[in-house]
Amino acid sequence: MYAVVTAGSRQFKVQEGETLVLDRVPGNAGDTFTFKNVLMIGGAKTVLGAPLVAGATVTATIKSHSLGEKIMIFKYKRRKNYKRSFGHRQPISTLEITSIKA
């Protein structure tokens, strides 16, 4: 059984036991997080939402919070002696999908 959920303006296809990395979610490591934006549930019988599947939830356990890869930003203007460089690391969360309920 699998589900398609929305999290942070992106859609993910998830199955039980799968690990998912996405933008930081509220909660501490070990807490449960529930996706309420379930767009589709697939398996023996496929259920499509219009736009969401009524009463469907996907539950996950928060494994850890960390920072993603560093992205370097470099600004430059030719012949003006202007250079600026800085970086950014997006906060991310690692979740493990525990259950899918229709």
C-alpha positions in Angstrom: 0.0 0.0 0.0 1.3 3.5 -0.8 0.1 7.1 -0.6 0.8 10.4 -2.2 1.0 13.2 0.3 1.7 16.9 0.1 4.4 18.5 2.4 6.0 21.9 1.8 4.5 22.5 -1.6 5.9 19.2 -2.9 4.3 15.8 -3.4 5.8 12.6 -2.2 4.9 8.9 -2.9 5.4 7.1 0.4 5.1 3.5 1.7 5.3 2.1 5.2 8.8 1.7 6.5 10.2 4.2 4.0 12.5 7.1 5.1 11.6 10.6 3.9 13.7 13.8 4.0 11.9 17.1 3.7 11.8 20.6 5.1 11.8 21.0 8.9 8.6 19.9 10.5 7.5 20.9 14.0 8.3 18.5 16.8 11.2 16.8 18.5 13.0 13.6 17.5 10.9 10.6 18.5 7.6 12.5 18.2 4.9 11.5 15.7 3.9 13.6 12.7 0.7 13.2 10.8 0.2 14.1 7.2 -3.4 15.2 6.6 -3.0 16.3 3.0 -3.4 12.8 1.4 -4.0 13.1 -2.4 -4.2 9.4 -3.2 -4.0 6.0 -1.7 -3.0 3.1 -3.9 -2.8 -0.7 -3.5 -5.4 -3.3 -4.2 -7.9 -0.5 -4.6 -6.9 3.0 -5.7 -8.6 5.9 -4.1 -8.2 9.4 -5.6 -9.0 12.5 -3.7 -10.9 15.5 -5.0 -8.6 17.2 -4.0 -8.0 15.2 -0.7 -9.0 11.7 0.4 -11.5 12.2 3.1 -10.4 10.7 6.5 -7.1 9.5 5.2 -3.9 10.0 7.3 -0.3 9.1 7.0 1.6 8.8 10.3 5.4 9.2 10.5 8.0 9.2 13.3 10.5 12.1 13.4 14.0 10.5 13.3 16.2 13.6 13.4 16.5 17.3 12.5 19.6 18.5 10.7 20.8 20.9 8.0 21.0 20.2 4.3 23.9 20.7 1.9 25.4 24.2 1.8 24.4 26.3 -1.1 26.9 29.0 -2.0 25.5 32.4 -3.3 28.0 34.6 -5.1 27.2 38.1 -6.4 29.5 39.9 -8.8 29.4 43.1 -10.9 32.1 43.4 -13.5 34.5 46.4 -13.4 32.9 47.7 -10.2 35.1 45.9 -7.6 31.9 44.3 -6.2 32.0 40.7 -4.9 29.8 39.2 -2.2 29.8 35.5 -1.2 27.6 33.8 1.4 26.0 30.4 2.0 22.8 28.9 3.2 21.9 25.5 4.8 18.2 24.6 4.7 16.9 23.0 7.9 15.6 19.5 7.1 13.9 16.7 9.0 14.2 12.9 8.5 10.9 11.0 9.0 10.1 7.3 8.9 6.6 6.4 7.7 4.9 4.1 10.2 1.3 3.8 9.0 -1.1 4.6 6.2 -4.8 4.7 7.0 -7.6 5.2 4.6 
